[in-house]
């Protein structure tokens, strides 16, 4: 639950701070304009020139700070997701109707089926051993485990594929001129390709993968296919459509940046091995876990997808071509619907469902007691 969504006192304090800042900027701007106006009646030409320069400088600085106050140049969104891990089987458990969980679990399962080396790395260092206790200092220490990095990579691939699909759908419109667009393929972003094993595997052409050698598709059909599934393997053609002159690069181990003429967008995956909290009764009634399994066998981990959009100053003064960048808003919404655990529980209306289940369970228990009497 977001405790800051209805923070009345905090909002009042923020509004007071902005009001004071606006008053100071207004006074400063008025002072600068007054200096410029007074220069026209000054007797000394040299003196009036200095007064004009000082007034222009004050007006410029005031306008700069006013722009910062009025326009939100940096937007940050953090989408908290969760996944279920079976400690006995050392595998992820798919959560029905939760798109993030279904897709990520499917990616992991298919990748391990096609690439036994990845599965060996995953099982060799199980996630439940991610933290170890330092008895001397009495603190938990996180180990640099490959399985944790694989979690970050598969979540990053999910975000990339989600972005690719969203952009393809958005720019599939006659109003967009292809001359103003650029399509990034897997070969155009080697920094990402070489550092994400799921991206490298699933986007590799079908004719280069043994799992698809005996597939019914002919070579020309394979070359044109957008996605294919066979024998436990997945192929998803990667095509990232962006405005012309855009740049895609990796800036950190788990961070990808997209730079366009109007903004910079960074997509970061944050998996620190911290456990997630789910609503009461969810594991027992929705996932079907017993109370013992919930504590001893299954673990629910938290993972965040952080998106930051930093607008460039030039975007404030240009109106042309805005339709080529409005996909950012719809991307944020679709990412929240598919990833956010809060959006998932709201969509399935778990609070209402759990209340009904409790009432039914209580009624059934009373009926059983009456029959025994």
C-alpha positions as CSV (number, residue, x, y, z in Angstrom):
1,X,0.0,0.0,0.0
2,X,1.3,3.5,-0.9
3,X,1.2,5.5,2.3
4,X,2.3,8.6,0.5
5,X,-0.7,8.7,-1.8
6,X,-2.9,10.7,0.6
7,X,-0.3,12.5,2.7
8,X,-2.2,15.7,3.4
9,X,0.3,17.3,5.8
10,X,3.2,16.6,3.5
11,X,1.3,18.0,0.5
12,X,0.6,21.2,2.5
13,X,4.2,21.5,3.4
14,X,5.2,21.0,-0.3
15,X,2.7,23.6,-1.4
16,X,4.0,26.1,1.1
17,X,7.5,25.6,0.0
18,X,6.5,26.1,-3.7
19,X,4.5,29.2,-2.8
20,X,7.5,30.8,-1.0
21,X,9.8,29.9,-4.0
22,X,7.3,31.4,-6.5
23,X,7.1,34.6,-4.4
24,X,10.9,34.9,-4.3
25,X,11.2,34.3,-8.0
26,X,8.4,36.9,-8.7
27,X,10.1,39.5,-6.5
28,X,13.5,38.8,-8.2
29,X,11.9,39.0,-11.7
30,X,10.1,42.2,-10.8
31,X,13.4,43.7,-9.6
32,X,15.1,42.7,-12.8
33,X,12.4,44.3,-14.9
34,X,12.5,47.4,-12.8
35,X,16.3,47.7,-13.4
36,X,15.9,47.5,-17.1
37,X,13.0,50.0,-17.1
38,X,15.0,52.4,-14.9
39,X,18.0,52.3,-17.3
40,X,16.0,54.2,-19.9
41,X,15.8,57.2,-17.7
42,X,19.4,57.0,-16.5
43,X,21.6,60.0,-17.4
44,X,24.8,58.0,-17.9
45,X,25.0,55.8,-21.0
46,X,27.7,53.6,-19.4
47,X,25.8,53.3,-16.2
48,X,22.5,52.4,-17.9
49,X,24.3,49.7,-19.9
50,X,25.5,48.1,-16.7
51,X,22.0,48.4,-15.2
52,X,20.5,46.7,-18.3
53,X,23.0,43.8,-18.2
54,X,22.3,43.3,-14.5
55,X,18.6,43.4,-15.0
56,X,18.7,41.0,-17.9
57,X,20.8,38.6,-15.9
58,X,18.4,38.7,-13.0
59,X,15.4,38.2,-15.3
60,X,17.2,35.2,-17.0
61,X,18.0,33.5,-13.7
62,X,14.5,34.1,-12.4
63,X,13.0,32.7,-15.6
64,X,15.3,29.7,-15.3
65,X,14.1,28.9,-11.8
66,X,10.5,29.6,-12.7
67,X,10.8,27.0,-15.5
68,X,12.1,24.4,-13.0
69,X,9.2,25.1,-10.7
70,X,6.5,24.9,-13.3
71,X,7.8,22.0,-15.4
72,X,8.6,18.6,-14.1
73,X,11.7,17.7,-16.1
74,X,12.4,14.4,-14.4
75,X,9.7,11.6,-13.9
76,X,10.6,8.5,-11.9
77,X,8.4,5.4,-11.7
78,X,9.2,2.3,-9.7
79,X,7.1,-0.8,-10.4
80,X,7.4,-3.4,-7.6
81,X,6.8,-7.0,-8.8
82,X,7.1,-10.4,-7.2
83,X,7.8,-13.9,-8.1
84,X,7.4,-17.2,-6.3
85,X,10.4,-19.6,-5.9
86,X,10.1,-23.3,-5.0
87,X,13.1,-24.1,-2.9
88,X,12.8,-27.9,-3.3
89,X,12.5,-27.9,-7.1
90,X,14.7,-24.8,-7.5
91,X,12.3,-23.2,-10.0
92,X,9.9,-20.3,-10.3
93,X,6.2,-20.9,-9.8
94,X,3.8,-19.1,-12.2
95,X,1.1,-17.0,-10.7
96,X,-2.1,-17.3,-12.7
97,X,-3.4,-14.0,-14.3
98,X,-0.3,-12.1,-13.3
99,X,1.3,-11.4,-16.6
100,X,4.7,-10.6,-15.2
101,X,5.0,-13.9,-13.4
102,X,3.6,-15.9,-16.3
103,X,6.0,-14.4,-18.8
104,X,9.1,-14.5,-16.6
105,X,8.4,-18.1,-15.5
106,X,7.9,-19.2,-19.1
107,X,11.1,-17.5,-20.2
108,X,13.1,-19.2,-17.4
109,X,11.6,-22.6,-18.1
110,X,12.1,-22.4,-21.9
111,X,15.7,-21.1,-21.6
112,X,16.6,-24.0,-19.2
113,X,15.1,-26.5,-21.6
114,X,17.1,-25.3,-24.5
115,X,20.3,-24.4,-22.6
116,X,21.3,-26.9,-20.0
117,X,24.3,-24.8,-19.0
118,X,22.0,-22.0,-17.8
119,X,20.0,-24.5,-15.7
120,X,23.2,-25.9,-14.2
121,X,24.2,-22.4,-13.1
122,X,20.8,-21.8,-11.7
123,X,20.6,-25.0,-9.6
124,X,24.3,-24.8,-8.5
125,X,23.6,-21.6,-6.6
126,X,20.0,-21.7,-5.4
127,X,18.4,-18.4,-4.4
128,X,17.7,-19.5,-0.9
129,X,21.5,-19.3,-0.3
130,X,21.8,-15.7,-1.6
131,X,22.4,-14.4,1.9
132,X,24.7,-15.9,4.5
133,X,25.0,-15.0,8.2
134,X,28.3,-13.5,9.4
135,X,28.4,-14.8,13.0
136,X,31.3,-12.6,14.0
137,X,29.5,-9.3,13.0
138,X,26.0,-10.6,13.3
139,X,24.9,-9.4,9.9
140,X,23.7,-11.0,6.7
141,X,26.0,-10.8,3.7
142,X,24.8,-11.1,0.1
143,X,26.8,-13.4,-2.1
144,X,27.5,-12.5,-5.8
145,X,25.5,-15.5,-7.1
146,X,24.8,-16.3,-10.8
147,X,21.2,-17.2,-10.1
148,X,20.5,-13.7,-8.8
149,X,22.0,-12.2,-11.9
150,X,19.9,-14.5,-14.0
151,X,16.8,-13.1,-12.3
152,X,17.9,-9.6,-13.2
153,X,18.6,-10.6,-16.8
154,X,15.2,-12.4,-17.3
155,X,13.3,-9.4,-15.8
156,X,15.3,-7.0,-18.0
157,X,14.5,-9.2,-21.0
158,X,10.8,-9.0,-20.1
159,X,11.0,-5.2,-19.9
160,X,12.9,-5.0,-23.2
161,X,10.4,-7.3,-25.0
162,X,7.5,-5.3,-23.4
163,X,9.0,-2.1,-24.7
164,X,9.6,-3.6,-28.2
165,X,6.0,-4.8,-28.5
166,X,4.6,-1.6,-27.2
167,X,6.6,0.6,-29.6
168,X,5.8,-1.7,-32.6
169,X,2.1,-1.3,-31.9
170,X,2.3,2.4,-31.3
171,X,4.2,3.3,-34.5
172,X,2.1,0.9,-36.6
173,X,0.1,3.9,-37.9
174,X,-0.1,5.7,-41.2
175,X,0.4,9.1,-39.5
176,X,4.1,8.2,-38.7
177,X,6.6,8.7,-41.5
178,X,9.1,5.8,-41.7
179,X,11.8,8.3,-42.6
180,X,11.5,9.7,-39.1
181,X,11.9,6.3,-37.4
182,X,14.7,3.9,-36.8
183,X,14.4,0.2,-36.0
184,X,17.0,-1.3,-33.6
185,X,17.7,-5.0,-34.2
186,X,19.7,-7.4,-32.0
187,X,22.9,-6.6,-33.9
188,X,22.5,-2.9,-33.3
189,X,22.8,-3.2,-29.5
190,X,25.8,-5.5,-28.9
191,X,26.4,-4.1,-25.4
192,X,23.0,-5.5,-24.3
193,X,23.1,-8.6,-26.4
194,X,26.4,-9.8,-24.9
195,X,25.3,-9.1,-21.3
196,X,21.8,-10.6,-21.2
197,X,21.7,-14.4,-21.8
198,X,18.0,-14.5,-22.3
199,X,18.0,-11.8,-24.9
200,X,20.9,-13.4,-26.7
201,X,19.1,-16.8,-26.7
202,X,15.6,-15.9,-27.6
203,X,16.4,-13.4,-30.3
204,X,19.0,-15.6,-32.0
205,X,17.7,-16.6,-35.5
206,X,15.9,-19.9,-35.7
207,X,18.2,-21.3,-38.4
208,X,21.1,-21.0,-35.9
209,X,19.3,-23.0,-33.1
210,X,19.1,-26.8,-33.0
211,X,15.7,-26.7,-31.4
212,X,14.3,-25.2,-34.6
213,X,16.3,-27.3,-37.2
214,X,13.5,-29.8,-37.7
215,X,10.7,-27.2,-37.4
216,X,8.0,-27.2,-40.1
217,X,8.7,-23.6,-41.1
218,X,10.8,-23.1,-44.3
219,X,13.9,-20.8,-44.1
220,X,12.1,-17.8,-45.7
221,X,9.2,-18.1,-43.3
222,X,11.6,-18.4,-40.4
223,X,13.4,-15.2,-41.5
224,X,10.1,-13.3,-41.4
225,X,8.6,-14.8,-38.3
226,X,8.1,-12.5,-35.3
227,X,7.7,-15.2,-32.8
228,X,7.8,-19.0,-32.7
229,X,7.6,-21.8,-30.1
230,X,8.6,-25.4,-30.6
231,X,10.0,-28.2,-28.5
232,X,10.3,-26.1,-25.4
233,X,12.2,-23.3,-27.2
234,X,11.2,-19.7,-27.8
235,X,12.1,-17.3,-30.6
236,X,11.1,-13.7,-30.4
237,X,12.3,-11.3,-33.1
238,X,13.6,-8.2,-31.5
239,X,12.7,-4.9,-33.2
240,X,12.9,-1.7,-31.2
241,X,11.2,1.1,-33.2
242,X,12.3,4.6,-32.0
243,X,12.4,8.2,-33.4
244,X,15.3,8.8,-35.8
245,X,18.6,9.7,-34.2
246,X,17.8,7.8,-31.0
247,X,20.5,5.9,-29.1
248,X,20.2,2.7,-27.1
249,X,23.0,1.8,-24.7
250,X,23.9,0.0,-21.5
251,X,25.0,2.4,-18.7
252,X,25.2,-0.1,-15.9
253,X,25.1,-3.8,-15.2
254,X,21.3,-3.8,-14.9
255,X,20.5,-0.4,-16.5
256,X,19.6,0.4,-20.1
257,X,19.3,3.9,-21.4
258,X,17.4,5.2,-24.4
259,X,18.2,8.7,-25.6
260,X,16.1,10.7,-28.0
261,X,15.9,14.3,-29.1
262,X,13.4,15.2,-26.3
263,X,14.4,13.0,-23.4
264,X,16.5,10.3,-21.8
265,X,14.9,7.2,-20.5
266,X,16.6,4.7,-18.2
267,X,15.3,1.2,-17.4
268,X,16.8,-0.4,-14.3
269,X,16.2,-3.8,-12.8
270,X,16.7,-4.0,-9.0
271,X,16.8,-7.4,-7.5
272,X,18.3,-7.5,-4.0
273,X,16.9,-10.8,-2.7
274,X,14.4,-9.1,-0.3
275,X,11.2,-11.0,0.3
276,X,7.9,-9.5,-0.9
277,X,4.7,-9.2,1.2
278,X,1.5,-10.5,-0.2
279,X,-2.1,-10.0,1.2
280,X,-3.5,-12.4,3.8
281,X,-4.7,-15.7,2.4
282,X,-3.2,-15.2,-1.0
283,X,-0.7,-18.0,-0.7
284,X,-3.2,-20.5,0.8
285,X,-6.3,-19.8,-1.3
286,X,-5.0,-18.4,-4.6
287,X,-1.7,-20.3,-4.9
288,X,-2.9,-23.4,-3.1
289,X,0.0,-23.6,-0.7
290,X,-0.4,-25.2,2.7
291,X,0.6,-23.2,5.7
292,X,3.7,-25.4,6.2
293,X,4.8,-25.0,2.6
294,X,4.3,-21.2,2.8
295,X,7.0,-21.0,5.5
296,X,9.3,-23.9,4.6
297,X,9.2,-24.5,0.8
298,X,8.0,-21.5,-1.1
299,X,9.6,-18.1,-1.0
300,X,8.2,-14.9,-2.6
301,X,10.8,-12.4,-3.7
302,X,10.5,-8.7,-4.6
303,X,12.0,-7.3,-7.8
304,X,11.7,-3.7,-9.0
305,X,11.7,-2.2,-12.5
306,X,12.7,1.5,-12.2
307,X,12.0,3.8,-15.1
308,X,13.3,7.4,-15.1
309,X,12.5,9.9,-17.9
310,X,14.6,13.1,-18.0
311,X,13.3,15.7,-20.4
312,X,15.7,17.9,-22.3
313,X,15.4,21.6,-22.2
314,X,14.8,21.8,-25.9
315,X,11.6,19.8,-25.5
316,X,10.0,22.7,-23.6
317,X,10.3,25.1,-26.6
318,X,9.5,22.8,-29.5
319,X,6.0,21.6,-30.5
320,X,6.7,19.7,-33.7
321,X,6.9,16.0,-33.7
322,X,5.5,15.4,-30.2
323,X,3.4,12.5,-31.5
324,X,6.6,10.6,-32.0
325,X,7.2,10.6,-28.2
326,X,3.8,10.2,-26.6
327,X,4.3,6.5,-26.4
328,X,6.1,7.1,-23.1
329,X,2.8,7.8,-21.3
330,X,1.1,4.7,-22.6
331,X,4.2,2.6,-21.8
332,X,4.1,3.7,-18.2
333,X,0.5,2.7,-17.9
334,X,1.0,-0.7,-19.6
335,X,4.1,-1.4,-17.5
336,X,2.1,-0.7,-14.3
337,X,-0.7,-3.0,-15.4
338,X,1.6,-5.9,-16.3
339,X,4.2,-5.6,-13.6
340,X,2.9,-3.8,-10.5
341,X,1.8,-6.2,-7.8
342,X,-0.6,-3.6,-6.4
343,X,-2.2,-3.4,-9.8
344,X,-2.4,-7.2,-10.0
345,X,-4.2,-7.5,-6.6
346,X,-6.5,-4.7,-7.5
347,X,-7.4,-6.3,-10.8
348,X,-8.3,-9.6,-9.3
349,X,-10.0,-7.7,-6.4
350,X,-8.3,-9.9,-3.8
351,X,-9.7,-8.2,-0.8
352,X,-13.3,-8.9,-1.8
353,X,-12.4,-12.4,-2.9
354,X,-10.7,-13.2,0.4
355,X,-13.6,-11.9,2.3
356,X,-16.0,-14.2,0.4
357,X,-13.7,-17.1,0.9
358,X,-13.6,-16.5,4.7
359,X,-17.4,-16.3,4.9
360,X,-17.8,-19.5,2.9
361,X,-15.2,-21.3,5.0
362,X,-16.9,-20.2,8.2
363,X,-20.3,-21.2,7.0
364,X,-19.0,-24.6,5.9
365,X,-17.4,-25.1,9.3
366,X,-20.6,-24.3,11.1
367,X,-22.5,-26.7,8.9
368,X,-20.0,-29.5,9.6
369,X,-20.3,-28.9,13.3
370,X,-24.1,-29.0,13.1
371,X,-24.0,-32.3,11.2
372,X,-21.7,-33.8,13.8
373,X,-24.2,-32.9,16.5
